[in-house]
Amino acid sequence: MSIRIVRLGTPRAADEGTRIGTVRRPPRGVPKADFARQNWYDVWYPNLSPTPELMKLALSTHAEPDSPQSQKDWARFVREFRHQMAEPDAARSLDVLAALSHGANFSVGCYCESEARCHRSVLRALLAERGADVADS
């Protein structure tokens, strides 16, 4: 049993289980009835997504990821998102997911192409820190 960290909209693994969308907004132009069928997500859980301001900061680092400013902004994003995830509601959600990972297969994900510059990389670390069984990429 484990949690997979996935890119939403990609084909599902055979044993992936329920897909949880940890995104602020649903996929554009997709009817709600098609979210699961099109491999976006089965359950929408925006509680584990960055605030719009933090999302804007993270997206600003995608254009030139190796630039010193981009690296500085990414480090700031990670710090601030970790702080956001330490709030009681988010922390309890992460604790529940970590506990469930020992008895069920499921996944959490986002739309970003690269996990390296996506909040799901931070979620991966936070879940692992809580003892979750997190599948390798």
C-alpha positions as CSV (number, residue, x, y, z in Angstrom):
1,M,0.0,0.0,0.0
2,S,1.3,3.5,-0.8
3,I,0.7,7.0,-1.9
4,R,1.7,7.9,-5.5
5,I,2.6,11.4,-6.3
6,V,1.3,12.1,-9.9
7,R,0.7,14.6,-12.6
8,L,-3.0,15.0,-13.0
9,G,-4.3,14.2,-16.5
10,T,-1.7,11.4,-17.1
11,P,-2.6,7.8,-17.5
12,R,-3.2,6.0,-14.2
13,A,-1.0,3.2,-12.8
14,A,-2.8,-0.2,-12.6
15,D,-2.9,-0.1,-8.7
16,E,-3.0,3.6,-8.2
17,G,-6.3,3.7,-6.4
18,T,-8.3,6.9,-5.8
19,R,-6.7,10.0,-7.3
20,I,-6.9,13.2,-5.2
21,G,-6.5,16.5,-6.9
22,T,-4.5,18.9,-4.6
23,V,-5.1,21.9,-6.9
24,R,-6.7,25.3,-6.4
25,R,-8.9,25.1,-9.5
26,P,-10.5,22.3,-11.5
27,P,-9.3,21.6,-15.0
28,R,-10.5,24.2,-17.5
29,G,-13.0,23.2,-20.1
30,V,-13.6,19.7,-18.6
31,P,-17.1,18.9,-17.5
32,K,-17.1,17.8,-13.8
33,A,-18.6,14.4,-14.9
34,D,-15.4,13.7,-16.9
35,F,-12.8,14.6,-14.3
36,A,-12.2,10.9,-13.2
37,R,-12.8,9.4,-16.7
38,Q,-10.1,11.7,-18.2
39,N,-7.6,10.9,-15.4
40,W,-7.7,14.3,-13.7
41,Y,-8.9,13.3,-10.3
42,D,-11.6,11.4,-8.4
43,V,-11.7,13.7,-5.5
44,W,-10.9,17.4,-5.4
45,Y,-9.0,18.5,-2.3
46,P,-7.8,22.1,-2.7
47,N,-7.0,22.2,1.1
48,L,-3.5,20.9,0.1
49,S,-2.8,23.3,-2.7
50,P,-0.9,26.6,-2.4
51,T,-2.7,29.9,-1.9
52,P,-3.1,31.8,-5.2
53,E,-0.3,34.1,-4.2
54,L,2.1,31.2,-3.5
55,M,1.0,29.5,-6.7
56,K,1.9,32.7,-8.6
57,L,5.4,32.7,-7.0
58,A,5.9,29.0,-7.9
59,L,4.9,29.5,-11.5
60,S,7.3,32.4,-11.8
61,T,10.2,30.0,-11.2
62,H,9.3,27.8,-14.3
63,A,10.7,30.2,-17.0
64,E,14.3,30.1,-16.0
65,P,14.6,27.5,-13.2
66,D,18.5,27.7,-13.0
67,S,18.7,31.4,-12.6
68,P,19.7,32.6,-9.1
69,Q,16.5,34.6,-8.7
70,S,14.4,31.6,-9.7
71,Q,16.2,29.4,-7.2
72,K,15.8,32.0,-4.5
73,D,12.1,32.4,-5.3
74,W,11.6,28.6,-5.3
75,A,13.3,28.3,-1.8
76,R,10.9,31.0,-0.6
77,F,7.9,29.2,-2.1
78,V,9.0,25.9,-0.3
79,R,9.4,27.8,3.0
80,E,6.0,29.5,2.7
81,F,4.2,26.4,1.5
82,R,5.6,24.4,4.3
83,H,4.4,27.1,6.7
84,Q,0.9,26.9,5.1
85,M,0.9,23.1,5.5
86,A,1.8,23.5,9.2
87,E,-1.6,25.2,9.8
88,P,-3.8,22.8,11.9
89,D,-6.3,21.8,9.1
90,A,-3.6,21.1,6.6
91,A,-1.4,19.3,9.1
92,R,-4.3,17.1,10.1
93,S,-5.1,16.3,6.5
94,L,-1.4,15.3,5.9
95,D,-1.5,13.1,9.0
96,V,-4.7,11.3,7.8
97,L,-3.2,10.7,4.4
98,A,0.1,9.4,5.9
99,A,-1.9,7.0,8.1
100,L,-4.1,5.8,5.2
101,S,-1.0,5.1,3.1
102,H,-0.3,2.0,5.2
103,G,-3.7,0.4,4.3
104,A,-4.7,1.7,0.9
105,N,-3.3,2.7,-2.5
106,F,-4.2,6.3,-3.6
107,S,-2.5,9.2,-5.3
108,V,-2.2,13.0,-4.9
109,G,-1.3,15.3,-7.7
110,C,-1.2,18.5,-9.5
111,Y,-1.1,19.7,-13.1
112,C,2.6,20.9,-13.3
113,E,4.7,19.1,-15.8
114,S,7.8,18.8,-13.6
115,E,7.5,17.6,-10.0
116,A,10.8,19.3,-9.2
117,R,9.1,22.8,-9.4
118,C,5.7,21.8,-8.2
119,H,4.0,21.8,-4.8
120,R,3.6,18.1,-5.0
121,S,7.4,17.7,-4.4
122,V,6.8,19.5,-1.1
123,L,3.8,17.3,-0.4
124,R,5.9,14.2,-1.1
125,A,8.5,15.4,1.5
126,L,5.9,16.4,4.1
127,L,4.1,13.0,3.8
128,A,7.4,11.1,4.1
129,E,8.3,13.1,7.2
130,R,5.0,11.9,8.7
131,G,5.9,8.3,8.0
132,A,3.7,7.8,5.0
133,D,4.5,5.0,2.6
134,V,5.2,7.1,-0.5
135,A,5.9,5.3,-3.8
136,D,9.0,6.2,-5.7
137,S,8.5,8.5,-8.8
